[in-house]
């Protein structure tokens, strides 16, 4: 396998794993962290998570292509960026296709997952 494709595949898989970890943190966050977070702190944490996520995704998708581009490997850098984004899209399409083909094994909603609504 070509080095560019190998890096693109590794970066795409890393992006998917990072997103999956964040989804688990958000979905199960109330069981990990106390649900009694002060109202001021929650938006701050969400915005900080957004900033950190944007930085991590930027590094995973564009840092190596930028380094290659600055080193004079312009063609390889552009291919790496395109292959990485295409890899992420292909993985997302495979996940969607598998959900459509096999369906969810069970429906889990936050309400049924021992979470209560504040009324």
N, CA, C and O of each residue as an XYZ file, in Angstrom:
476
protein
N       0.842     -1.183      0.000
C       0.000      0.000      0.000
C       0.882      1.240      0.000
O       1.887      1.303      0.709
N       0.505      2.192     -0.779
C       1.209      3.456     -0.893
C       1.221      4.173      0.465
O       0.250      4.089      1.216
N       2.308      4.873      0.778
C       2.427      5.561      2.070
C       1.333      6.609      2.248
O       0.830      6.798      3.355
N       0.964      7.284      1.175
C      -0.078      8.301      1.266
C      -1.406      7.670      1.649
O      -2.119      8.193      2.506
N      -1.743      6.553      1.023
C      -2.990      5.863      1.364
C      -2.957      5.318      2.785
O      -3.967      5.356      3.488
N      -1.809      4.814      3.210
C      -1.681      4.286      4.564
C      -1.895      5.384      5.598
O      -2.631      5.194      6.566
N      -1.248      6.543      5.392
C      -1.451      7.668      6.312
C      -2.904      8.138      6.299
O      -3.471      8.434      7.351
N      -3.507      8.206      5.114
C      -4.897      8.652      5.010
C      -5.822      7.702      5.761
O      -6.725      8.148      6.468
N      -5.605      6.402      5.615
C      -6.432      5.427      6.309
C      -6.243      5.527      7.823
O      -7.216      5.473      8.575
N      -4.999      5.671      8.270
C      -4.745      5.815      9.703
C      -5.408      7.072     10.252
O      -5.999      7.037     11.332
N      -5.317      8.180      9.526
C      -5.923      9.418      9.984
C      -7.444      9.311      9.998
O      -8.084      9.787     10.937
N      -8.033      8.698      8.978
C      -9.488      8.543      8.935
C      -9.976      7.677     10.089
O     -10.987      7.991     10.717
N      -9.271      6.599     10.369
C      -9.654      5.730     11.492
C      -9.497      6.482     12.815
O     -10.336      6.346     13.705
N      -8.441      7.266     12.948
C      -8.249      8.045     14.172
C      -9.381      9.064     14.360
O      -9.836      9.284     15.483
N      -9.826      9.676     13.280
C     -10.937     10.622     13.360
C     -12.204      9.917     13.832
O     -12.906     10.413     14.713
N     -12.491      8.761     13.243
C     -13.695      8.019     13.624
C     -13.620      7.577     15.083
O     -14.616      7.666     15.801
N     -12.471      7.107     15.532
C     -12.321      6.699     16.929
C     -12.475      7.890     17.877
O     -13.083      7.760     18.940
N     -11.931      9.041     17.499
C     -12.062     10.242     18.326
C     -13.522     10.664     18.426
O     -14.007     10.990     19.509
N     -14.220     10.658     17.294
C     -15.634     11.036     17.295
C     -16.440     10.034     18.127
O     -17.319     10.437     18.888
N     -16.157      8.756     17.993
C     -16.862      7.743     18.777
C     -16.617      7.935     20.272
O     -17.537      7.792     21.077
N     -15.387      8.255     20.640
C     -15.078      8.508     22.053
C     -15.838      9.724     22.575
O     -16.342      9.707     23.697
N     -15.920     10.781     21.762
C     -16.669     11.964     22.178
C     -18.153     11.673     22.317
O     -18.795     12.159     23.249
N     -18.708     10.883     21.397
C     -20.124     10.530     21.486
C     -20.387      9.730     22.759
O     -21.386      9.959     23.441
N     -19.503      8.799     23.080
C     -19.661      8.041     24.322
C     -19.567      8.955     25.535
O     -20.333      8.805     26.487
N     -18.639      9.895     25.507
C     -18.510     10.842     26.610
C     -19.772     11.677     26.765
O     -20.244     11.893     27.881
N     -20.321     12.146     25.648
C     -21.529     12.968     25.714
C     -22.728     12.129     26.145
O     -23.524     12.558     26.980
N     -22.853     10.929     25.573
C     -24.013     10.090     25.868
C     -24.001      9.584     27.308
O     -25.033      9.583     27.980
N     -22.827      9.153     27.779
C     -22.719      8.606     29.132
C     -22.100      9.582     30.112
O     -21.754      9.201     31.231
N     -21.958     10.830     29.710
C     -21.289     11.824     30.549
C     -21.930     12.035     31.894
O     -21.238     12.285     32.881
N     -23.246     11.940     31.951
C     -23.932     12.170     33.222
C     -23.616     11.078     34.236
O     -23.649     11.324     35.442
N     -23.309      9.873     33.761
C     -22.940      8.816     34.689
C     -21.476      8.923     35.112
O     -21.081      8.392     36.150
N     -20.676      9.615     34.299
C     -19.257      9.777     34.620
C     -19.038     11.003     35.496
O     -18.314     10.953     36.491
N     -19.674     12.098     35.110
C     -19.514     13.366     35.811
C     -20.794     13.652     36.583
O     -21.880     13.237     36.177
N     -20.667     14.335     37.658
C     -21.830     14.685     38.465
C     -22.816     15.515     37.647
O     -22.411     16.455     36.963
N     -24.100     15.179     37.708
C     -25.083     15.956     36.954
C     -25.354     17.333     37.564
O     -26.109     18.122     36.997
N     -24.759     17.618     38.685
C     -24.991     18.882     39.380
C     -23.920     19.913     39.052
O     -23.414     20.586     39.950
N     -23.572     20.043     37.785
C     -22.585     21.037     37.363
C     -23.258     22.397     37.367
O     -24.379     22.527     36.874
N     -22.601     23.418     37.913
C     -23.205     24.756     37.907
C     -23.530     25.212     36.481
O     -22.834     24.860     35.529
N     -24.595     25.997     36.355
C     -25.074     26.416     35.040
C     -24.024     27.177     34.241
O     -24.025     27.099     33.013
N     -23.153     27.893     34.882
C     -22.128     28.658     34.181
C     -21.038     27.756     33.613
O     -20.470     28.062     32.565
N     -20.742     26.664     34.282
C     -19.629     25.800     33.886
C     -19.965     24.957     32.648
O     -19.097     24.736     31.803
N     -21.202     24.488     32.532
C     -21.571     23.598     31.423
C     -21.317     24.235     30.049
O     -20.692     23.587     29.209
N     -21.768     25.472     29.774
C     -21.469     26.054     28.456
C     -19.983     26.270     28.225
O     -19.501     26.152     27.098
N     -19.263     26.584     29.281
C     -17.812     26.763     29.152
C     -17.168     25.443     28.730
O     -16.320     25.416     27.838
N     -17.575     24.351     29.376
C     -17.018     23.043     29.026
C     -17.380     22.636     27.609
O     -16.557     22.057     26.900
N     -18.607     22.933     27.188
C     -19.023     22.591     25.823
C     -18.202     23.363     24.802
O     -17.750     22.791     23.810
N     -18.003     24.661     25.034
C     -17.211     25.460     24.096
C     -15.744     25.039     24.090
O     -15.106     25.024     23.037
N     -15.213     24.701     25.254
C     -13.838     24.196     25.305
C     -13.711     22.874     24.560
O     -12.715     22.635     23.876
N     -14.712     22.020     24.691
C     -14.713     20.764     23.948
C     -14.759     21.023     22.449
O     -14.097     20.330     21.677
N     -15.531     22.010     22.037
C     -15.593     22.383     20.622
C     -14.226     22.848     20.115
O     -13.784     22.440     19.040
N     -13.568     23.696     20.888
C     -12.254     24.218     20.486
C     -11.224     23.091     20.410
O     -10.461     22.999     19.448
N     -11.210     22.241     21.429
C     -10.257     21.128     21.440
C     -10.544     20.175     20.282
O      -9.619     19.704     19.621
N     -11.818     19.890     20.038
C     -12.171     18.989     18.940
C     -11.773     19.564     17.587
O     -11.267     18.840     16.730
N     -11.997     20.853     17.393
C     -11.600     21.484     16.138
C     -10.085     21.405     15.953
O      -9.603     21.160     14.847
N      -9.343     21.612     17.030
C      -7.884     21.535     16.941
C      -7.418     20.107     16.633
O      -6.549     19.901     15.785
N      -7.997     19.139     17.320
C      -7.605     17.740     17.098
C      -7.953     17.304     15.679
O      -7.138     16.677     15.001
N      -9.172     17.638     15.227
C      -9.568     17.266     13.862
C      -8.703     17.974     12.824
O      -8.332     17.380     11.812
N      -8.384     19.234     13.071
C      -7.499     19.955     12.159
C      -6.132     19.304     12.062
O      -5.559     19.194     10.977
N      -5.612     18.871     13.208
C      -4.304     18.206     13.193
C      -4.376     16.852     12.507
O      -3.496     16.505     11.720
N      -5.428     16.080     12.804
C      -5.528     14.750     12.205
C      -5.720     14.806     10.691
O      -5.189     13.968      9.962
N      -6.477     15.791     10.225
C      -6.794     15.832      8.803
C      -5.769     16.647      8.010
O      -5.412     16.267      6.895
N      -5.292     17.759      8.571
C      -4.521     18.700      7.753
C      -3.068     18.925      8.174
O      -2.324     19.545      7.414
N      -2.630     18.460      9.332
C      -1.265     18.763      9.769
C      -0.216     18.099      8.870
O       0.681     18.772      8.362
N      -0.329     16.788      8.675
C       0.665     16.103      7.834
C       0.632     16.606      6.391
O       1.697     16.817      5.810
N      -0.565     16.812      5.774
C      -0.551     17.389      4.421
C       0.111     18.766      4.379
O       0.814     19.089      3.421
N      -0.109     19.573      5.408
C       0.535     20.887      5.457
C       2.047     20.744      5.553
O       2.787     21.459      4.877
N       2.504     19.823      6.392
C       3.949     19.604      6.529
C       4.542     19.128      5.207
O       5.606     19.596      4.802
N       3.868     18.209      4.538
C       4.345     17.727      3.245
C       4.338     18.843      2.219
O       5.267     18.962      1.420
N       3.304     19.652      2.236
C       3.209     20.762      1.274
C       4.360     21.735      1.474
O       4.972     22.189      0.506
N       4.656     22.056      2.732
C       5.755     22.983      3.019
C       7.119     22.374      2.722
O       8.087     23.100      2.493
N       7.202     21.039      2.724
C       8.450     20.354      2.374
C       8.625     20.194      0.872
O       9.624     19.637      0.418
N       7.657     20.678      0.098
C       7.760     20.602     -1.348
C       7.048     19.421     -1.973
O       7.060     19.272     -3.195
N       6.427     18.576     -1.161
C       5.683     17.423     -1.682
C       4.228     17.836     -1.905
O       3.320     17.303     -1.269
N       4.020     18.776     -2.801
C       2.689     19.376     -2.980
C       1.666     18.371     -3.495
O       0.541     18.329     -2.998
N       2.030     17.580     -4.460
C       1.086     16.618     -5.036
C       0.671     15.581     -3.989
O      -0.513     15.270     -3.853
N       1.648     15.047     -3.252
C       1.354     14.055     -2.218
C       0.511     14.663     -1.101
O      -0.374     14.000     -0.559
N       0.782     15.919     -0.756
C       0.038     16.584      0.307
C      -1.436     16.736     -0.060
O      -2.320     16.481      0.758
N      -1.685     17.153     -1.291
C      -3.070     17.319     -1.734
C      -3.775     15.965     -1.792
O      -4.935     15.846     -1.397
N      -3.079     14.955     -2.281
C      -3.671     13.614     -2.324
C      -3.977     13.102     -0.922
O      -5.028     12.502     -0.697
N      -3.069     13.334      0.019
C      -3.293     12.874      1.392
C      -4.526     13.537      1.992
O      -5.347     12.866      2.617
N      -4.663     14.828      1.811
C      -5.836     15.524      2.351
C      -7.121     14.993      1.721
O      -8.107     14.759      2.420
N      -7.112     14.805      0.413
C      -8.302     14.298     -0.279
C      -8.597     12.861      0.145
O      -9.751     12.521      0.404
N      -7.575     12.018      0.218
C      -7.783     10.629      0.611
C      -8.294     10.527      2.047
O      -9.130      9.675      2.347
N      -7.796     11.390      2.933
C      -8.239     11.358      4.322
C      -9.717     11.712      4.428
O     -10.481     11.018      5.100
N     -10.115     12.788      3.767
C     -11.524     13.187      3.792
C     -12.385     12.114      3.126
O     -13.474     11.805      3.610
N     -11.910     11.553      2.034
C     -12.654     10.474      1.367
C     -12.760      9.250      2.271
O     -13.801      8.594      2.310
N     -11.699      8.946      2.989
C     -11.734      7.808      3.925
C     -12.754      8.017      5.031
O     -13.476      7.091      5.400
N     -12.813      9.232      5.559
C     -13.803      9.538      6.592
C     -15.210      9.381      6.015
O     -16.088      8.813      6.664
N     -15.424      9.882      4.803
C     -16.741      9.780      4.166
C     -17.106      8.327      3.891
O     -18.260      7.939      4.072
N     -16.144      7.518      3.458
C     -16.414      6.107      3.178
C     -16.760      5.365      4.463
O     -17.690      4.559      4.478
N     -16.025      5.625      5.536
C     -16.319      4.977      6.814
C     -17.712      5.382      7.302
O     -18.470      4.541      7.783
N     -18.047      6.666      7.180
C     -19.380      7.128      7.583
C     -20.460      6.457      6.743
O     -21.499      6.057      7.268
N     -20.219      6.333      5.436
C     -21.193      5.677      4.557
C     -21.348      4.205      4.921
O     -22.460      3.678      4.895
N     -20.251      3.538      5.260
C     -20.325      2.131      5.665
C     -21.117      1.970      6.961
O     -21.901      1.030      7.099
N     -20.914      2.882      7.906
C     -21.663      2.823      9.159
C     -23.150      3.027      8.884
O     -23.988      2.293      9.409
N     -23.477      4.023      8.064
C     -24.889      4.279      7.709
C     -25.491      3.096      6.969
O     -26.619      2.694      7.251
N     -24.750      2.539      6.028
C     -25.254      1.398      5.266
C     -25.483      0.186      6.161
O     -26.465     -0.536      5.992
N     -24.577     -0.040      7.112
C     -24.765     -1.179      8.013
C     -25.955     -0.962      8.932
O     -26.656     -1.917      9.265
N     -26.195      0.277      9.348
C     -27.374      0.552     10.173
C     -28.656      0.370      9.378
O     -29.653     -0.125      9.903
N     -28.629      0.770      8.118
C     -29.811      0.591      7.273
C     -30.034     -0.895      6.986
O     -31.165     -1.377      7.034
N     -28.962     -1.611      6.690
C     -29.084     -3.024      6.314
C     -29.468     -3.909      7.493
O     -30.323     -4.786      7.366
N     -28.842     -3.680      8.625
C     -29.052     -4.568      9.768
C     -29.958     -3.965     10.831
O     -30.498     -4.688     11.668
N     -30.125     -2.670     10.804
C     -30.978     -1.995     11.780
C     -30.342     -1.990     13.157
O     -29.431     -2.771     13.431
N     -30.815     -1.125     14.007
C     -30.274     -1.104     15.370
C     -30.711     -2.358     16.122
O     -31.821     -2.850     15.918
N     -29.854     -2.869     16.982
C     -30.185     -4.067     17.740
C     -31.244     -3.770     18.793
O     -32.096     -4.611     19.079
N     -31.189     -2.599     19.357
C     -32.218     -2.175     20.291
C     -32.212     -0.666     20.337
O     -31.171     -0.027     20.184
N     -33.378     -0.108     20.548
C     -33.459      1.343     20.644
C     -33.163      1.754     22.069
O     -33.742      1.229     23.019
N     -32.265      2.690     22.199
C     -31.936      3.220     23.512
C     -32.092      4.722     23.433
O     -31.417      5.390     22.649
N     -32.961      5.232     24.227
C     -33.120      6.680     24.286
C     -32.631      7.142     25.634
O     -32.644      6.369     26.592
N     -32.197      8.393     25.735
C     -31.727      8.892     27.026
C     -32.784      8.784     28.120
O     -32.445      8.616     29.291
N     -34.054      8.878     27.751
C     -35.111      8.799     28.754
C     -35.199      7.387     29.313
O     -35.353      7.198     30.519
N     -35.101      6.395     28.433
C     -35.176      5.001     28.881
C     -33.879      4.545     29.536
O     -33.847      3.487     30.163
N     -32.844      5.302     29.405
C     -31.526      4.940     29.925
C     -31.336      5.507     31.328
O     -30.259      6.004     31.657
N     -32.379      5.435     32.154
C     -32.350      5.878     33.535
C     -32.042      7.345     33.705
O     -31.568      7.759     34.763
N     -32.300      8.139     32.686
C     -32.151      9.578     32.804
C     -33.539     10.164     33.004
O     -34.520      9.673     32.445
N     -33.609     11.178     33.774
C     -34.919     11.782     34.030
C     -34.974     13.150     33.393
O     -33.969     13.854     33.293
N     -36.163     13.510     32.966
C     -36.377     14.840     32.406
C     -36.692     15.805     33.537
O     -37.438     15.476     34.459
N     -36.133     16.963     33.459
C     -36.438     18.003     34.429
C     -37.638     18.757     33.915
O     -37.607     19.307     32.814
N     -38.690     18.788     34.697
C     -39.912     19.459     34.271
C     -40.137     20.714     35.051
O     -41.126     21.413     34.825
